[in-house]
Amino acid sequence: MNATAAKINERAVVWRVLRGYRIMFDKLRRFINGKTLLGEIVRFLLVGGLATVVDFFMMGVTLYFFAPDKYPSFFNVFHGATEKPELIAACFGTGIGFIFGLIANYVLSIIFVFNEKGNSKSVKGFLVFAFFSAIGLGIHEVGMYLFNGVLLWNEWLVKILLTFIVLIYNFVTRKLLIFKKASAPAETQSSFDA
């Protein structure tokens, strides 16, 4: 086989691989954008993952703000502190991170996650979203106090555990109470009915 034929064969192989990837990504995109419950769950996990990154980052910023002398650099907040952060810093950081994560999650849930929007775009919808999220924040705060403050578990291990618990709680409450299919309006009685 000469060099030109080998180059052509190599290009054909590359194009077949790229075509295979394109087909795979098209199928994945159709699945994620589908109207199925599983598609909603996948989108919820993606959005929840992004909101969790925002949450963890803001907790890190708060921990660093409270005691920059405990961390050689900002990134040591996540691993490598010279000593354990104060409980107040961990609880406050949990709250700040949760609020920023809530805002990111609310906006992305409306835009991207749920097929049915229900009353989510109204002030009432946001208040219901915030109310149930506040319960999730309560779960986070009580858990952080109990596991980090009382049982002395690592604050990041506790944060990961609580994030998983609240993730399940959030999906169930949002799916069933906020982003539910709007009920059909009651049929009005005709003026001919007696």
C-alpha positions in Angstrom: 0.0 0.0 0.0 1.5 3.3 -1.0 1.6 6.4 1.2 -1.4 8.1 -0.6 -3.6 5.1 -0.2 -2.6 4.7 3.5 -3.5 8.4 4.1 -6.9 8.0 2.4 -7.6 4.9 4.4 -6.6 6.7 7.6 -8.9 9.6 6.8 -11.8 7.2 6.1 -11.3 5.6 9.5 -11.2 9.0 11.2 -14.4 10.0 9.4 -16.2 6.8 10.5 -15.2 7.3 14.1 -16.3 10.9 14.0 -19.6 9.9 12.4 -20.1 7.2 15.1 -19.5 9.9 17.8 -22.0 12.2 16.1 -24.6 9.5 16.0 -24.0 8.7 19.7 -24.2 12.3 20.7 -27.4 12.9 18.7 -29.0 9.9 20.4 -27.9 11.2 23.8 -29.2 14.7 23.0 -32.6 13.3 21.9 -32.8 11.2 25.1 -31.9 14.1 27.3 -34.3 16.5 25.5 -37.1 13.8 25.4 -40.4 14.2 27.2 -39.9 11.1 29.5 -39.5 11.0 33.2 -36.0 9.5 32.8 -35.1 12.5 30.6 -36.3 14.9 33.3 -34.2 13.0 35.9 -31.1 13.1 33.8 -31.6 16.9 33.2 -32.3 17.4 36.9 -29.0 15.6 37.7 -27.1 17.7 35.3 -28.6 21.0 36.6 -28.3 19.7 40.2 -24.6 19.0 39.5 -24.0 22.5 38.2 -25.9 24.0 41.2 -23.8 21.8 43.5 -20.6 23.2 42.0 -21.9 26.7 42.7 -23.0 25.6 46.2 -19.6 24.0 47.0 -17.6 26.9 45.5 -19.5 29.5 47.5 -19.1 27.4 50.7 -15.4 27.4 49.9 -15.3 31.2 49.4 -17.1 31.6 52.8 -14.7 29.3 54.6 -11.8 31.1 53.1 -13.3 34.5 54.0 -13.8 33.4 57.7 -10.2 32.2 58.2 -7.8 32.8 55.3 -4.9 32.0 57.6 -6.0 28.4 57.9 -5.5 27.8 54.1 -2.2 28.3 52.2 -4.3 29.2 49.1 -8.0 29.4 48.3 -8.0 25.9 46.7 -6.8 24.4 50.0 -10.2 25.2 51.4 -11.4 22.0 49.6 -8.4 19.9 50.8 -5.4 20.8 52.9 -6.5 23.2 55.6 -4.0 23.6 58.4 -6.8 23.1 60.9 -10.5 22.3 61.1 -12.7 25.4 60.3 -14.9 26.8 63.0 -18.4 25.3 63.2 -20.0 28.7 62.6 -18.0 29.1 59.4 -19.1 25.6 58.2 -22.7 26.3 58.9 -22.7 29.8 57.5 -20.8 28.6 54.4 -23.4 25.9 54.0 -26.2 28.5 54.0 -24.4 30.9 51.6 -23.6 28.0 49.2 -27.1 26.7 49.4 -28.7 30.1 48.6 -26.5 30.6 45.5 -27.1 27.0 44.5 -30.8 27.5 44.9 -30.8 30.5 42.6 -28.9 28.6 39.9 -31.1 25.6 40.3 -34.4 27.6 40.1 -33.4 29.4 36.9 -32.0 26.3 35.2 -35.0 24.1 36.3 -37.4 26.5 34.6 -35.3 26.7 31.4 -34.0 23.2 31.1 -35.3 20.5 33.4 -39.0 20.0 33.7 -41.3 19.4 30.7 -44.3 20.8 32.6 -43.8 24.3 33.9 -46.9 24.3 36.2 -46.9 27.6 38.1 -43.1 27.8 38.4 -42.8 31.0 36.5 -45.1 32.9 38.8 -44.3 34.6 42.1 -46.3 31.9 43.9 -44.3 29.3 42.1 -41.0 30.9 43.2 -42.2 31.2 46.8 -43.2 27.5 46.8 -39.8 26.6 45.3 -38.1 28.7 47.9 -40.2 27.3 50.8 -39.3 23.7 49.9 -35.7 24.7 49.3 -35.7 26.3 52.8 -36.7 22.9 54.2 -33.7 21.4 52.2 -31.5 24.1 53.7 -32.8 23.1 57.2 -31.8 19.5 56.4 -28.4 20.8 55.4 -27.9 23.0 58.5 -29.1 20.4 61.0 -27.1 17.7 59.3 -24.0 19.9 59.3 -24.4 20.7 63.0 -25.0 17.1 64.0 -22.4 15.3 61.8 -19.7 18.0 61.8 -20.3 19.8 65.1 -21.3 16.9 67.3 -19.9 13.7 65.7 -16.9 15.6 64.3 -17.1 14.2 60.7 -15.2 16.1 58.0 -17.3 19.0 56.7 -16.9 18.0 53.1 -17.9 14.4 53.7 -21.0 15.8 55.5 -21.7 18.2 52.7 -21.6 15.4 50.1 -23.9 13.2 52.1 -26.4 15.9 52.8 -26.3 17.0 49.1 -27.3 13.5 48.0 -30.2 13.4 50.6 -31.5 16.8 49.6 -31.1 16.0 45.9 -33.7 13.3 46.2 -36.0 15.4 48.4 -35.7 18.3 45.9 -36.6 16.2 42.8 -39.7 14.7 44.5 -41.0 18.0 45.9 -40.4 19.9 42.7 -41.8 17.3 40.4 -44.9 16.6 42.5 -45.6 20.1 43.8 -44.1 22.8 41.6 -43.5 21.5 38.1 -46.7 19.4 37.8 -49.0 19.4 34.9 -51.5 22.2 35.3 -55.0 20.8 36.0 -57.6 21.3 33.4 -60.0 24.2 34.1 -63.4 23.0 35.4 -66.0 22.9 32.7 -68.4 25.7 33.0 -72.1 25.0 33.1 -74.0 25.9 30.0 -76.8 28.5 30.4 -79.2 25.8 29.0 -78.5 23.5 31.9 -81.1 23.7 34.6 
